[in-house]
């Protein structure tokens, strides 16, 4: 174990280590509420915005200006503008791509067209734009309500306001599966600290087109205390931050200062620590296939007999098809094929029914991992090299058996169409494997009588270009 990584305390009885060398410590007293899929997530976020008493602060990577919030609330700008009208302090940090990172997705980069849109709307929220180094991006997706107040609430996850909001049980062609987590309690103050650090040092704050609605010299104070305890969950807010983005080492409340100018890789290290500590099960949902560092750790876990389910998009990313044709990328796919040699490993997608009754893969955009029904991480960090070693990311990591078990049951109910509340984690993932294999066989045979949405994938051929 790395000298900077600490085992869980004997008092907690938990075997999965935490990070001791990041910006934020593990904190007890939190209330944690996972929010599955964009419909429920944005509905709850909008409710929190509508009840905000003091502030609404968010960070945005990708955004569609015409994205519609649930229940007729209008666009994200409509939601923010209404909060400003009520006297709430609304601030947004938008990512501004570099030439090397342009084309990743739809952004609000602060172009003249973007500023014209804000002017036509009469938007009065405050905004700053922030670049990341080279081809990387600021990939954090957070909402912070009432920063520093008793009602402080944070939402951490990976959902972008870009595609039509999805409701559970209505998965179909063009839909996306994703997750946020709501955190109230002391760890919300760490999300507050992160926002202040980024706002005060946003790269474009002193440029002509780098701010909207305020003085570029304005600085926010760092939080001076923690939110009161609101629940029984132990949470650690973890980040990946590229070196050189920020320099102010101001410590989070009750924590030692972190040398942030040198960067941070708390999420990357935590993934490896948790996989290496797994005893029974690992359940992963991720937009990307694991890089070799993660794949080797997963193979070690499989060698120990750990049951592993990896949910990815059934329709591979286009870049994977290109990589399959490049000899230098063969080691990447060798690692996935090695995992597939273990009978207790399952590579799977999910597929919903289209209006015609046919099946179509649902795009998996979630970035979560559950270990042993006791530990979970939820956030923005993918398992590809950019997220693990270059992007700015944020995850909320949770040590709470009740929360993690309930999340596992909720996810499997959606994907398997079956309640697994009566099962422990290992038989539940074995059931996942069985149903996914059965559904794949039915699909191949043209049989539409599926159980749920899960459909197993072949690690040997995954990523190969499909015939059109």
Residue pairs with C-beta under 8 A, 6 or more apart in sequence:
1 7
1 17
1 273
2 21
2 269
4 19
4 20
4 21
5 17
5 18
5 19
5 20
5 21
5 269
5 273
6 17
6 18
6 19
6 20
7 15
7 17
8 14
8 15
8 16
8 17
8 18
8 399
12 234
12 399
14 234
14 374
14 375
14 399
15 277
15 279
15 372
15 374
16 273
16 274
16 277
16 278
16 371
16 372
16 374
16 375
16 399
17 273
17 274
17 277
18 26
18 236
18 270
18 273
18 397
18 399
19 236
19 238
19 266
19 269
19 270
19 273
21 258
21 266
21 269
22 236
22 238
22 239
22 258
22 264
22 266
23 190
23 193
23 194
23 237
23 239
23 252
23 255
23 258
23 260
23 264
23 266
24 187
24 190
24 193
24 236
24 237
24 238
24 239
24 252
24 255
24 266
25 236
25 252
25 254
25 255
26 234
26 235
26 236
26 399
27 185
27 186
27 187
27 190
27 226
27 234
27 235
27 236
27 254
28 186
28 229
28 232
28 233
28 234
29 185
29 186
29 228
29 229
29 230
29 231
29 232
29 233
30 183
30 184
30 185
30 186
30 187
30 188
30 229
30 230
30 231
30 232
30 233
30 234
30 235
31 182
31 183
31 184
31 185
31 230
31 231
31 232
31 233
32 181
32 182
32 183
32 231
32 233
32 235
32 396
32 398
32 400
32 403
33 44
33 181
33 182
34 179
34 180
34 181
34 182
34 376
34 378
34 403
34 407
34 410
35 41
35 44
35 155
35 157
35 179
35 180
35 181
35 182
36 168
36 179
36 410
36 411
36 414
37 166
37 167
37 168
37 177
37 178
37 179
38 159
38 163
38 165
38 166
38 176
38 178
39 70
39 165
39 166
39 167
39 168
40 167
40 168
41 155
41 157
41 159
41 178
41 179
41 180
42 69
42 70
42 159
42 161
42 165
43 69
43 70
43 71
43 165
44 155
44 182
45 143
45 155
45 180
46 69
46 70
46 71
46 73
46 79
48 143
48 145
48 153
48 155
48 182
49 56
49 79
49 80
49 83
49 143
49 145
50 82
50 83
51 145
51 151
52 83
52 88
52 145
52 146
52 151
53 88
53 146
53 149
53 151
54 88
54 89
54 146
54 147
54 148
54 149
54 151
55 88
55 89
55 90
55 91
55 144
55 145
55 146
55 147
55 149
56 80
56 83
56 88
56 89
56 90
56 91
56 143
56 144
56 145
57 89
57 90
57 91
57 92
57 143
57 144
57 147
57 195
57 199
58 91
58 92
58 93
58 142
58 143
58 144
59 92
59 93
59 95
59 138
59 140
59 141
59 142
59 195
59 198
60 92
60 93
60 94
60 95
60 108
60 141
60 161
61 95
61 105
61 107
61 137
61 138
61 139
61 140
61 141
61 160
61 380
62 104
62 105
62 106
62 107
62 160
62 161
62 162
63 76
63 94
63 106
63 107
63 108
63 160
63 161
63 162
64 106
64 161
64 162
64 163
65 75
65 76
65 77
65 108
65 117
66 75
67 75
67 76
67 161
67 162
67 163
68 74
68 75
68 164
68 165
69 75
69 76
69 78
69 79
69 161
69 165
70 165
73 79
76 161
77 118
77 121
77 123
80 90
80 92
80 123
80 125
81 121
81 122
81 123
81 124
81 125
83 90
83 125
84 90
84 123
84 124
84 125
89 126
90 125
90 126
91 125
91 126
91 127
91 128
91 195
91 199
92 125
92 126
92 127
92 128
93 127
93 128
93 129
93 130
93 138
93 195
93 198
93 199
93 202
94 107
94 108
94 109
94 110
94 127
94 128
94 129
94 130
95 107
95 109
95 129
95 130
95 131
95 132
95 137
95 138
95 139
96 107
96 109
96 110
96 129
96 130
96 131
96 203
96 204
96 210
97 103
97 104
97 107
97 109
97 131
97 137
98 131
98 132
98 133
98 134
98 135
100 134
100 135
101 132
101 134
101 135
101 136
101 137
104 137
105 160
105 162
106 162
108 114
109 129
110 127
110 129
110 204
110 209
110 210
110 212
111 209
112 209
115 209
115 212
118 127
118 212
123 212
123 213
124 213
125 212
125 213
126 211
126 212
126 213
126 214
127 211
127 212
127 213
128 199
128 202
128 204
128 205
128 210
128 211
128 212
129 202
129 203
129 204
129 209
129 210
129 211
130 138
130 198
130 202
130 203
130 204
131 138
131 203
131 204
132 138
132 242
132 245
132 390
132 391
132 392
133 242
133 244
133 245
133 390
134 390
135 386
135 390
136 242
136 386
136 390
136 391
136 392
137 386
137 391
137 392
138 198
138 391
138 392
139 380
139 381
139 387
139 391
139 392
139 393
140 194
140 198
140 239
140 380
140 392
140 393
140 394
141 156
141 157
141 158
141 159
141 160
141 180
141 380
141 394
142 154
142 155
142 156
142 191
142 194
142 195
142 394
143 154
143 155
144 152
144 153
144 154
144 155
144 188
144 191
144 192
144 195
145 151
145 152
145 153
145 154
145 155
146 152
146 153
147 192
147 195
147 223
148 189
148 192
148 223
150 227
150 228
152 184
152 188
152 189
152 192
152 227
153 182
153 183
153 184
153 188
154 182
154 183
154 184
154 187
154 188
154 191
154 192
154 396
155 180
155 181
155 182
155 183
156 180
156 181
156 183
156 191
156 237
156 378
156 379
156 380
156 394
156 395
156 396
157 178
157 179
157 180
157 181
157 378
157 379
157 380
158 178
158 179
158 180
158 287
158 365
158 366
158 367
158 379
158 380
159 178
159 179
159 180
159 365
160 365
163 174
163 175
163 176
164 174
164 175
166 175
166 176
166 177
166 178
168 414
169 414
170 352
171 177
171 350
171 351
171 352
171 362
171 414
171 453
172 352
172 353
172 354
172 355
172 360
172 362
173 352
173 354
173 360
174 360
174 363
175 352
175 362
175 363
176 362
176 363
176 364
176 365
177 285
177 350
177 362
177 363
177 364
177 365
177 366
178 365
178 366
179 285
179 366
179 367
179 368
179 378
180 378
181 378
181 379
181 396
181 398
183 191
183 235
183 237
183 396
184 227
184 230
184 231
185 227
185 228
185 229
185 230
185 231
185 233
185 235
186 226
186 227
186 228
186 229
187 235
187 236
187 237
187 396
188 227
189 223
189 225
189 226
189 227
189 252
189 253
190 237
190 252
191 237
191 394
192 223
193 222
193 223
193 250
193 252
193 253
194 237
194 239
194 394
195 220
196 220
196 221
196 222
196 223
197 222
197 246
197 248
197 250
197 260
198 246
199 220
200 219
200 220
200 248
201 245
201 246
201 247
201 248
202 210
203 210
203 245
204 210
204 211
205 211
205 216
206 216
210 216
222 250
222 252
223 252
223 253
224 253
225 253
226 253
226 254
232 400
233 398
233 399
233 400
233 403
234 398
234 399
234 400
235 396
235 397
235 398
235 399
236 266
236 270
236 396
236 397
237 394
237 395
237 396
237 397
238 266
238 267
238 270
238 377
238 379
238 394
238 395
238 396
238 397
239 264
239 266
239 267
239 392
239 393
239 394
239 395
240 264
240 265
240 266
240 267
240 268
240 381
240 387
240 388
240 389
240 391
240 392
240 393
241 260
241 263
241 264
241 392
242 263
242 390
242 391
242 392
243 261
243 262
243 263
244 261
244 263
245 260
245 263
245 392
246 260
246 261
247 260
247 261
248 260
249 257
249 258
249 259
249 260
249 261
250 257
251 257
251 258
258 264
265 388
265 389
267 377
267 379
267 381
267 388
267 393
267 394
267 395
268 381
268 388
268 389
270 377
270 395
270 397
271 294
271 297
271 369
271 377
271 381
271 383
271 388
272 293
272 294
272 297
274 369
274 371
274 375
274 377
275 282
275 294
275 297
275 298
275 300
275 301
275 369
275 371
276 297
276 300
276 301
277 371
278 301
278 304
278 306
278 371
278 372
279 304
279 306
279 372
280 306
280 307
280 372
280 373
280 425
280 426
281 306
281 307
281 308
281 309
281 370
281 371
281 372
281 373
281 425
281 426
281 428
281 429
282 298
282 301
282 306
282 307
282 308
282 309
282 369
282 370
282 371
283 308
283 309
283 311
283 369
283 370
283 371
283 408
283 411
283 425
283 429
284 290
284 308
284 309
284 310
284 311
284 368
284 369
284 370
284 383
285 311
285 312
285 364
285 366
285 367
285 368
285 369
285 411
286 310
286 311
286 312
286 364
286 366
286 367
286 368
286 382
286 383
287 312
287 313
287 317
287 364
287 365
287 366
287 367
287 382
288 312
288 317
288 382
288 383
288 384
288 387
289 312
289 320
289 332
289 336
289 383
289 384
289 462
289 463
290 298
290 310
290 335
290 336
290 383
291 332
291 383
291 384
291 385
291 388
292 331
292 332
292 335
293 388
294 383
294 388
295 335
295 336
295 338
295 339
296 335
298 308
298 310
298 339
298 345
299 335
299 338
299 339
299 342
301 308
302 308
302 339
302 342
302 344
302 345
305 344
306 344
307 344
307 425
307 426
307 429
307 430
307 433
308 339
308 342
308 344
308 345
308 346
308 429
309 345
309 346
309 348
309 429
309 432
309 433
310 339
310 345
310 346
310 347
310 348
311 348
311 349
311 350
311 364
311 366
311 415
311 454
312 347
312 348
312 349
312 364
312 457
312 462
313 349
313 361
313 362
313 363
313 364
314 349
314 350
314 351
314 361
314 362
314 455
314 457
315 349
315 361
315 363
315 466
316 462
316 463
316 464
317 463
320 462
320 463
321 463
321 464
321 465
323 329
323 332
323 333
323 463
324 333
324 463
324 464
324 465
333 463
336 347
336 459
336 462
337 459
337 460
339 345
339 347
339 459
340 347
340 458
340 459
340 460
344 430
344 433
345 459
346 429
346 432
346 433
346 436
346 437
346 456
347 456
347 457
347 458
347 459
347 462
348 432
348 436
348 454
348 455
348 456
348 457
349 361
349 362
349 364
349 454
349 455
349 457
350 361
350 362
350 364
350 415
350 453
350 454
350 455
351 359
351 360
351 361
351 362
351 439
351 443
351 453
351 455
352 359
352 360
352 362
352 453
353 359
353 360
353 448
354 360
357 448
359 443
359 448
359 450
359 455
361 455
362 453
367 378
367 379
367 380
367 381
367 382
367 383
367 387
367 395
368 376
368 377
368 378
368 379
369 376
369 377
370 376
370 404
370 407
370 408
370 425
372 425
373 401
373 404
373 405
373 408
373 424
373 425
374 399
374 400
374 401
374 404
375 397
375 398
375 399
375 404
376 397
376 398
376 403
376 404
376 407
377 395
377 396
377 397
377 398
378 395
378 396
378 397
378 398
379 393
379 394
379 395
379 396
380 387
380 393
380 394
380 395
381 387
381 388
381 391
381 393
381 394
381 395
382 388
387 393
398 404
405 425
408 420
408 425
408 428
409 419
409 420
409 421
409 428
412 418
412 420
412 428
412 431
412 432
413 419
413 420
414 452
414 453
415 432
415 452
415 453
415 454
416 431
416 432
416 435
416 451
416 452
416 453
416 454
417 451
417 452
417 453
418 431
418 435
418 451
418 452
420 428
420 431
423 431
432 454
433 456
435 451
435 452
435 454
436 454
436 455
436 456
437 456
438 451
439 450
439 451
439 452
439 453
439 454
439 455
439 456
440 455
440 456
440 457
442 448
442 449
442 450
443 450
443 455
